[in-house]
């Protein structure tokens, strides 16, 4: 199941990438970021940047123990540790809901985070590009650059699911793959989370690694070559033929001018 935050800051669900968004039961409250624990509990960041819990999709939001501080993005590490992005865009961890926040080693700023299947931390940098960090003690490393996203999560089959600058979903099979636009089932989302341990029909997830999608769909993150005003798809043979024909016509014109001058001198 894909869990999303709509533009109304309410929860929406999508069974898979081929399904449509369905509004979850409205149990009050709005959230800015969400994650899902192994037991299916939804942890969200409220509008006050504090943590809230929802035992399941039909449950009501309950405020978590307040250990001070505010956070803007949340994920759950493979060992159950709560990892968040603070208001200063630095990482903070919390062993459990009753523990206090602990600042992670400072190696740069990120906007949003998630955890990959192998435990690697995947973050979105300040320029909306992907970065990885093997653990809390490691430095951020920039991933191959194939576009910009505002939030990211990992599906059960390890596929990276991101939100493009147009608030639509995109998939990336691996960090080395290009972003591919997911089926557009309407609606826009601000945040997403997946339950990595929730059984899903992975065969229903269309993954295309050919990279032939129009990259402009990703919020115009790629540059277009407009030098000389000629399309990069213009066949060079056509241009050469046109130049050759122009040269022949020009020489013919010069020859006629010379001949006309010669006839005039004979008079």
MOGIRA-V596522 format. One record per run of one state. SS is the DSSP state (A for helix, B for strand, O for the rest). FROM is the first residue (numbers start at 1). LEN is the number of residues. Records with the same first field share a line. If there is no record, write none. Layout:
SS = FROM-LEN + FROM-LEN
//
This chain:
O = 1-1 + 7-4 + 15-7 + 24-7 + 37-5 + 47-4 + 55-7 + 64-7 + 77-5 + 87-4 + 95-7 + 104-8 + 116-5 + 125-5 + 134-7 + 143-8 + 155-5 + 164-5 + 173-7 + 182-7 + 195-7 + 205-10 + 218-9 + 230-6 + 267-1
B = 2-5 + 11-4 + 22-2 + 31-6 + 42-5 + 51-4 + 62-2 + 71-6 + 82-5 + 91-4 + 102-2 + 112-4 + 121-4 + 130-4 + 141-2 + 151-4 + 160-4 + 169-4 + 180-2 + 189-6
A = 202-3 + 215-3 + 227-3 + 236-31
//
